[in-house]
Amino acid sequence: MHSLDQLDLGVRMPTADWLDLNGRRVFEDSGLTHHVAPFPPLPLMRSVSGLTSEADFAAHGVAIFDALQRASPIPLTDFKNMLDFGCGCGRLARMFKGHPGTITGCDIDQRHVEWINANLPYMRAVQTLPDKPLPFADASFDCIISISVFSHLNEASQLAYLQELARCMQPGGYLFLTVHGDRALERALNEERIFKMLQIPHRGLRRAQTDMEKGKHAFIFQSASHLTTRAYKYGIAFVPKVYVEDVWYRYFEIVDVVQGAIHDFQDIVVARMR
């Protein structure tokens, strides 16, 4: 048990306790609800994750935060100016309640931005436009996190955003960017549930496998995606480790590629600004 004062520390609590509060205790004791961040409405939760319950949405946030903390060389609470790039409606951002630094989010969906700004007072979110420069000054952040964004970008958009994130980073700052790598491809090829979740044709997956084996960025366009527009080509991207080490290295020092770090599926690329 913890005192109410400790519960009010939010993310500054011991990590294991904060994860347990968000993932389990709050659903067993409704009196603890106000100690965690609120949940977005169901349509927004579904739009960013496909999930349809607060418990599952919370579990995803807990798992992502835990994976990031394990991948980070320092506690996430030690960063002073953080950017959640592609913040959605707060699946991860909910976990930053009580963070002592400045938390900024950005997303292309106006609904997500409006909900974040109305419900998460410790964070400011701004809307961005697809494939356009980010509305942040040079060297604004010492930490940038991006979950399930680079796993959906075509190669041109990927490179443009890597350049923009590099511009926004402070020297010595860290980036944590997730991709579909070798582990995600392996599971998509061998697990029917994963293949159906990705909603890609067999021929697209086979082409991605060939490209991955050659060390290439592999992109499968999804014309019916909820995010596909004339301005933005959304899809499933697979990014091999060798590609990250060769191409992403042009922008950052690659510290590590933690394979299957999130849900035994997405990799976390840990990069450091030179």
Buried (B, 14 or more C-beta within 10 A) or exposed (E): EBEEEBBBBBBBBEBEBBBBBBBBBBBEEEEBEEBBBBBBEEEBBBBBBEBEEBEEBBBBBBBBBBBBBEBBEEEBBEBEBBBBBBBBBBBBBBBBBBBBBBBBBBBBBEBBBBBBBEBBEBBBBBBBEBBEEBEBEEBBBBBBBBBBBBBBBBBEBBBBBBEBBBBBBBEEBBBBBBBBBBBBBBBBBEEEEBBEEBEBEEEBBEBBBEBBEEBBBBBBEBEEBEBBEEEBBBBBBBBBBBBBEEBBEEBBEBBBBBBBBBBEBBBBBBBBBE
